[in-house]
Amino acid sequence: MTKRCYTHLSAEDRETVSLGLTQGKSLRALARVLGRAPSTLSREYARNTTRGRPYRACTAQTQAAARAHQPRRSRKLLDPWLWQYVQTQLTQGCSPEQIAGRLRRTYPDDMRKHLSAETIYVGLYVLPRGALRRELLAALRQARTARRPRARGADRRGQIPNMTPIAERPADVATRTVPGHWEGDLIKGARNRSAVGTLVERTTRLVILARMEGTDATSARQGFTKKLRHVPAPLRKTLTYDRGKEMAEHEQLAQRLAIQIFFAEPYSPWQRGTNENTNGLLRQYLPKGTDLSGYTQRELNAIAHRLNTRPRKCLDFATPLEAYAQWRLHSPVALGT
């Protein structure tokens, strides 16, 4: 099937649909014949079929043509009152979502004063260049001058070869009843030119920090290998990571440490929630915008020690180091060396 750019269905397309349905073919099968998405034909059938009657191409074409000539609703933000309200609220620090929600709360019965956050965003980004546009975009939380793509589900950073998805991770990892399952990440420094590797054990919340020579895949592999090899083998069963390109050499890391590595789904930080929370705690000691290459491994060990000796409510106010010591299998290797 040849992929085609989207166009409206033609009279010939509708004739093909009508004939195919008469012959008992499904909309999905007809979509393949026409090179269309099945949802396109589903919408066509729902819009242009008269209740109680079969789909007919001539009727569908007439209805579609009439609908195309109907005047479109004017944009709500062309209303002077609404536009002034949005401008005022933006400059006072409100987000589009807050503005839309406040309008619904203040005027629950006046649909003319209801907006969606998306309508506000569209209105802002289609403004002509000028001082007003700069002022209003600067008032947004992220202050972006161009809008990011709305579709965030696909990973646009490229694919890491031979990834094992988190869905294949053993079920007992989620229970946190057995130690040895880690979550990993990089904390980036100023302008993303330096990094520190972070590792957190899911059951005991023990933190390991790894100095990195750079932010590339080789630096990540070497940094994580150097620290994890000090962890006794029974306590390094799995590592869950996001899809950052610094893990492109995950196969070498897994082979060297005899550890299984699993990758979270794109843009799903909650699947590595322990690590994400720990990274937030670490920013107290490794602030954003600083050059992390200046930290020695000894200094990073000291920072990890502070977190590992802090009582945690989830551990019944034991420290991660105390919880980890209970599972240590009497290994003579010191963790922080």
C-alpha positions in Angstrom: 0.0 0.0 0.0 1.4 3.4 -1.0 1.4 6.0 1.7 -0.4 9.2 0.6 -0.8 12.7 1.9 -4.2 13.4 3.4 -6.9 14.6 1.0 -10.7 14.6 1.3 -12.4 11.6 -0.1 -13.3 12.0 -3.8 -16.5 10.9 -5.5 -14.6 8.0 -6.9 -13.4 7.0 -3.4 -17.0 7.1 -2.1 -18.2 5.0 -5.0 -15.6 2.4 -4.1 -16.7 2.4 -0.5 -20.4 2.1 -1.5 -19.7 -0.8 -3.9 -17.4 -2.6 -1.4 -20.0 -2.4 1.4 -22.6 -3.8 -0.9 -20.3 -6.7 -1.6 -19.9 -7.3 2.2 -16.4 -5.9 2.6 -15.4 -4.3 5.8 -14.3 -0.6 6.2 -10.9 -1.8 7.2 -10.5 -3.8 4.1 -11.7 -0.9 1.9 -9.3 1.4 3.7 -6.4 -0.8 2.6 -7.7 -0.7 -1.0 -7.9 3.1 -1.0 -4.6 3.6 1.0 -6.5 5.3 3.8 -6.6 5.0 7.5 -9.5 2.9 8.8 -10.6 5.8 11.0 -11.0 8.0 7.9 -13.6 5.6 6.5 -15.2 5.2 9.9 -15.8 8.9 10.1 -17.0 9.1 6.5 -19.5 6.3 7.2 -20.8 7.9 10.4 -21.1 11.4 8.9 -22.7 10.6 5.6 -25.0 7.6 6.2 -28.7 8.3 6.8 -30.0 6.3 9.7 -31.8 3.2 8.6 -30.4 3.3 5.0 -27.3 1.9 3.4 -24.3 4.1 2.6 -24.7 5.5 -0.9 -21.9 7.4 -2.7 -24.1 10.0 -4.4 -25.8 10.9 -1.1 -22.5 11.0 0.8 -21.0 13.3 -1.9 -23.9 15.7 -1.7 -23.8 15.9 2.2 -20.0 16.4 2.2 -20.2 19.2 -0.4 -22.9 20.9 1.6 -21.0 20.6 4.8 -17.8 22.1 3.2 -19.7 25.3 2.3 -21.1 25.8 5.8 -19.5 28.8 7.5 -17.0 27.9 10.2 -17.3 29.2 13.7 -15.2 32.3 14.3 -12.3 31.9 16.7 -13.4 32.7 20.3 -10.3 34.8 21.0 -11.6 37.3 18.4 -14.0 38.4 21.0 -12.5 41.6 22.5 -13.6 40.8 26.1 -12.1 37.3 26.0 -8.9 38.5 24.4 -8.4 41.2 27.0 -9.2 38.8 29.8 -6.6 36.3 28.5 -3.9 39.0 28.1 -4.5 40.3 31.7 -4.4 36.8 33.3 -1.3 35.8 31.4 0.6 38.9 32.5 -0.4 38.1 36.1 1.3 34.7 35.9 -1.7 32.4 35.1 -1.2 29.5 32.7 -3.6 28.9 29.8 -5.0 25.9 31.7 -5.7 28.0 34.7 -7.3 30.8 32.7 -9.6 28.3 30.9 -10.5 26.7 34.2 -11.2 30.0 35.9 -13.5 31.1 33.1 -15.6 28.0 33.5 -15.8 28.4 37.2 -16.7 32.1 37.1 -19.2 31.9 34.2 -20.5 28.3 34.4 -23.6 29.0 32.4 -22.2 31.3 29.7 -20.7 29.2 27.0 -19.5 32.2 25.1 -17.0 32.8 27.8 -15.6 29.3 27.9 -12.3 28.5 26.3 -10.0 25.5 26.2 -6.3 25.9 27.0 -5.5 24.7 23.5 -7.5 27.6 22.0 -5.4 30.0 24.1 -2.1 28.4 23.0 -3.2 28.5 19.3 -4.2 32.1 19.6 -0.9 33.1 21.1 1.3 31.3 18.6 -0.5 32.6 15.6 0.0 36.2 16.6 2.0 38.3 14.2 5.6 39.2 15.3 5.8 42.2 17.5 6.1 43.5 21.0 2.7 42.1 22.1 3.6 38.6 20.9 6.9 38.7 22.7 5.3 40.0 25.9 2.6 37.3 26.0 4.9 34.4 25.1 7.4 35.5 27.7 4.6 35.4 30.3 4.1 31.6 29.6 5.8 29.3 32.2 8.2 27.9 29.7 8.5 31.2 27.6 9.0 29.3 24.4 8.9 31.4 21.2 7.9 28.3 19.1 5.6 25.6 20.0 6.9 22.1 20.6 5.2 19.2 18.7 2.0 18.1 20.5 2.7 14.4 19.8 5.1 13.4 22.5 4.5 9.6 22.6 7.2 8.7 20.0 10.8 8.9 21.0 12.4 11.3 18.5 16.0 10.9 19.8 16.7 7.8 17.7 16.5 4.2 18.7 18.9 2.2 20.9 19.7 -1.2 19.4 18.3 -4.4 21.0 16.5 -2.7 23.9 14.6 -5.0 26.3 11.3 -3.2 27.2 10.2 -2.7 30.8 7.2 -4.9 30.1 9.5 -7.9 30.0 11.0 -7.1 33.4 10.3 -9.8 36.1 7.1 -9.1 38.1 8.9 -9.4 41.4 10.8 -6.2 40.7 7.7 -4.1 41.2 7.1 -5.6 44.7 10.4 -4.3 46.1 10.5 -7.4 48.3 13.9 -8.6 47.1 16.9 -6.2 46.7 19.2 -6.1 43.7 17.0 -4.2 41.3 18.4 -0.8 40.3 17.2 2.3 38.5 19.7 4.5 36.7 19.9 7.9 35.1 22.3 10.8 34.3 22.1 14.2 36.0 23.3 16.8 33.5 25.4 19.8 34.2 25.6 23.3 32.6 24.7 23.3 28.9 24.5 19.4 29.1 28.3 19.2 28.8 28.9 17.3 32.0 27.1 14.6 33.9 27.0 12.4 37.0 25.5 8.9 36.9 22.9 8.1 39.5 21.9 4.6 40.6 19.3 3.8 43.2 18.4 0.4 44.6 14.6 0.0 44.6 14.2 -2.0 47.9 16.7 -0.2 50.2 16.8 3.2 48.4 20.6 3.0 48.5 22.2 5.7 46.2 25.4 5.3 44.2 26.9 8.2 42.3 29.3 7.6 39.4 31.7 10.2 38.0 31.5 10.5 34.2 34.3 11.7 31.9 31.6 12.9 29.5 28.0 12.5 28.5 28.4 10.0 25.7 27.7 6.3 25.7 31.2 5.2 26.4 31.5 7.5 29.4 28.2 6.1 30.8 29.3 2.5 30.3 32.6 3.0 32.0 31.3 5.1 34.9 28.5 2.7 35.7 30.7 -0.4 35.3 33.3 1.1 37.7 30.7 1.6 40.5 28.4 -1.4 40.0 31.3 -3.9 39.9 31.8 -3.1 43.7 28.2 -4.3 44.3 28.0 -8.1 45.1 26.7 -10.1 42.2 23.6 -11.3 44.1 22.6 -7.6 44.6 22.9 -6.5 41.0 20.1 -8.4 39.2 18.5 -5.7 37.0 18.9 -2.1 36.0 16.0 0.0 34.6 16.9 3.0 32.6 15.2 5.6 30.3 15.9 5.7 26.6 18.7 8.2 26.8 21.3 7.7 24.0 24.0 7.5 26.7 22.9 3.9 27.1 23.7 2.9 23.6 26.4 0.5 24.9 24.0 -1.2 27.3 24.8 -4.7 25.9 28.5 -4.3 26.8 27.5 -3.1 30.3 25.1 -6.0 30.8 27.7 -8.5 29.7 30.5 -7.1 31.9 28.3 -7.0 35.0 26.1 -10.0 34.4 23.1 -7.7 34.9 19.8 -7.5 33.0 19.0 -4.0 31.6 15.4 -2.9 30.9 14.2 0.3 29.3 11.2 2.4 30.4 8.7 3.5 27.8 9.3 7.0 26.2 8.4 9.9 28.4 7.3 7.7 31.3 9.4 8.9 34.2 7.0 7.3 36.7 8.3 3.9 35.6 11.6 4.9 37.3 10.0 6.9 40.1 12.5 6.1 42.7 15.4 7.4 40.6 13.5 10.5 39.6 12.7 11.3 43.2 16.3 10.8 44.2 17.6 13.0 41.4 15.4 15.8 42.9 17.0 15.3 46.3 20.5 15.3 44.7 19.9 18.7 43.1 20.4 20.2 46.6 24.1 19.1 46.3 24.4 19.2 42.5 22.6 22.4 41.5 21.3 22.9 37.9 23.6 25.0 35.8 26.8 23.9 37.5 29.8 22.2 35.8 29.6 18.7 37.2 33.0 17.7 35.7 34.7 19.4 38.6 33.4 16.9 41.2 35.8 14.1 42.2 34.6 10.6 42.9 35.4 11.1 46.5 33.2 14.2 46.7 30.3 12.3 44.9 30.7 9.4 47.4 30.4 11.9 50.3 27.1 13.3 48.7 25.8 9.8 48.3 26.7 9.0 51.9 24.6 11.9 53.1 21.5 10.5 51.4 22.3 7.0 52.4 22.5 7.9 56.1 19.3 9.9 56.1 16.3 8.2 57.8 13.5 7.4 55.3 9.8 7.0 56.2 9.4 4.3 53.5 12.0 2.3 55.4 10.3 2.8 58.8 12.8 5.5 59.4 15.8 3.3 58.9 18.5 4.6 56.7 19.2 3.2 53.2 22.7 2.1 54.4 21.1 0.2 57.3 18.5 -1.4 55.1 21.2 -2.4 52.6 23.5 -3.8 55.2 20.8 -6.3 56.2 20.9 -7.7 52.7 24.6 -7.5 52.1 25.4 -11.3 52.1 28.5 -10.5 54.1 30.4 -9.2 51.1 33.9 -7.7 52.0 33.7 -5.2 49.2 33.1 -1.6 50.4 30.4 0.1 48.4 31.8 3.6 48.2 35.3 2.9 47.2 
